[in-house]
Amino acid sequence: MNDPETKDETIEVIVDRNQVTLRGIVRSEEVKEAAEREARDVQGVVLLVNELEVAPKDNTGGGLPQAPPPFSPH
């Protein structure tokens, strides 16, 4: 994907004839919508299935949110 909002995202694009399916996890609803707009702009796309999930990145600047550490009684 070439949109500035989607270029840093990992989005799986599945094409079957005139149907496009988007899958993956993106950081915001805006990115999800930008990916959908970009896919709809491709000539010949008749049906678009947007299965992207939104999961904001954590506050540490790293990837997606991490699971909390296991409970450890003292």
PADO-8389 format. One record per atom (N, C-alpha, C): x, y, z; atom name. Coordinates in pm, whole numbers, plus 50000, padded with zeros to 5 digits. Layout:
! residues N
X	Y	Z	CA
...
! end
This chain:
! residues 74
50085	49884	50000	N
50000	50000	50000	CA
50090	50123	50000	C
50049	50226	49929	N
50135	50342	49909	CA
50092	50466	49986	C
49975	50463	50049	N
49927	50578	50125	CA
50020	50602	50243	C
50056	50729	50271	N
50145	50757	50385	CA
50093	50700	50518	C
49959	50693	50533	N
49904	50640	50658	CA
49919	50489	50668	C
49931	50420	50555	N
49934	50274	50559	CA
50072	50215	50531	C
50168	50297	50489	N
50297	50244	50444	CA
50375	50170	50553	C
50357	50203	50679	N
50430	50136	50786	CA
50352	50021	50849	C
50239	49987	50789	N
50155	49881	50842	CA
50179	49750	50766	C
50155	49638	50832	N
50161	49508	50766	CA
50018	49468	50737	C
49980	49479	50611	N
49844	49448	50570	CA
49850	49340	50464	C
49782	49231	50490	N
49773	49123	50392	CA
49663	49159	50293	C
49695	49155	50166	N
49598	49187	50061	CA
49577	49060	49980	C
49453	49011	49982	N
49419	48888	49911	CA
49328	48925	49795	C
49367	48884	49675	N
49290	48918	49556	CA
49236	48790	49493	C
49108	48789	49469	N
49042	48678	49399	CA
48949	48737	49296	C
48996	48741	49173	N
48926	48804	49061	CA
48904	48952	49095	C
48779	48994	49109	N
48750	49135	49138	CA
48724	49161	49286	C
48753	49064	49371	N
48732	49079	49515	CA
48866	49095	49585	C
48874	49193	49673	N
48994	49218	49753	CA
48958	49205	49900	C
49040	49130	49974	N
49023	49117	50119	CA
49146	49174	50187	C
49125	49260	50286	N
49233	49319	50366	CA
49233	49251	50502	C
49350	49203	50545	N
49362	49140	50676	CA
49486	49191	50747	C
49478	49194	50878	N
49593	49234	50957	CA
49550	49317	51075	C
49649	49371	51144	N
49624	49456	51260	CA
49689	49590	51233	C
49610	49696	51246	N
49660	49831	51223	CA
49647	49913	51350	C
49715	50028	51354	N
49724	50105	51479	CA
49608	50197	51507	C
49522	50224	51406	N
49411	50316	51433	CA
49298	50295	51332	C
49183	50347	51367	N
49067	50342	51278	CA
49095	50423	51151	C
49172	50531	51164	N
49208	50614	51048	CA
49290	50534	50947	C
49383	50454	50997	N
49465	50371	50909	CA
49378	50265	50841	C
49287	50206	50916	N
49196	50107	50860	CA
49115	50168	50745	C
49063	50288	50767	N
48984	50356	50664	CA
49071	50395	50544	C
49195	50438	50569	N
49285	50475	50459	CA
49317	50354	50372	C
49338	50238	50435	N
49366	50116	50359	CA
49245	50078	50274	C
49127	50094	50330	N
49005	50063	50254	CA
48990	50158	50135	C
49013	50287	50158	N
49004	50384	50048	CA
49103	50349	49936	C
49225	50318	49976	N
49327	50288	49878	CA
49291	50163	49797	C
49239	50061	49862	N
49200	49939	49791	CA
49083	49965	49697	C
48988	50047	49740	N
48872	50078	49655	CA
48912	50158	49531	C
49021	50231	49539	N
49067	50312	49426	CA
49134	50231	49316	C
49159	50103	49341	N
49224	50018	49240	CA
49121	49981	49134	C
49158	50005	49011	N
49067	49976	48899	CA
49033	49827	48897	C
48905	49795	48881	N
48859	49657	48869	CA
48809	49597	48998	C
48832	49662	49112	N
48783	49609	49240	CA
48632	49629	49245	C
48561	49516	49257	N
48415	49519	49262	CA
48366	49500	49406	C
48435	49413	49480	N
48396	49383	49618	CA
48518	49395	49707	C
48503	49469	49818	N
48611	49484	49914	CA
48564	49431	50049	C
48643	49341	50106	N
48615	49288	50239	CA
48726	49337	50331	C
48691	49422	50428	N
48789	49479	50519	CA
48784	49405	50651	C
48882	49317	50672	N
48891	49240	50796	CA
49002	49291	50886	C
49046	49414	50862	N
49151	49473	50945	CA
49101	49495	51087	C
49187	49468	51183	N
49156	49491	51323	CA
49240	49608	51373	C
49185	49686	51464	N
49256	49801	51520	CA
49310	49765	51658	C
49441	49781	51674	N
49507	49759	51803	CA
49615	49865	51815	C
49589	49973	51890	N
49687	50082	51902	CA
49821	50031	51953	C
49927	50096	51906	N
50061	50061	51954	CA
50073	50104	52100	C
50162	50038	52172	N
50182	50073	52313	CA
50257	50206	52326	C
50269	50254	52447	N
50331	50385	52473	CA
50483	50382	52474	C
50543	50265	52459	N
50689	50257	52465	CA
50751	50278	52328	C
50666	50296	52225	N
50717	50317	52092	CA
50742	50188	52016	C
50726	50074	52084	N
50744	49945	52018	CA
50616	49903	51950	C
50611	49782	51903	N
50499	49728	51825	CA
50366	49730	51896	C
50292	49624	51881	N
50158	49615	51937	CA
50166	49593	52087	C
50055	49616	52158	N
50056	49599	52304	CA
50104	49460	52345	C
50180	49456	52450	N
50233	49330	52500	CA
50145	49279	52614	C
50145	49148	52632	N
50072	49088	52744	CA
50143	49128	52873	C
50066	49144	52982	N
50130	49178	53109	CA
50219	49063	53154	C
50321	49093	53237	N
50408	48984	53286	CA
50327	48889	53375	C
50369	48764	53384	N
50297	48669	53469	CA
50300	48713	53614	C
50194	48680	53686	N
50185	48713	53828	CA
50291	48636	53904	C
50361	48705	53992	N
50466	48642	54071	CA
50452	48685	54216	C
50397	48598	54303	N
50388	48637	54446	CA
50527	48647	54507	C
50543	48737	54603	N
50674	48759	54665	CA
50700	48661	54770	C
! end
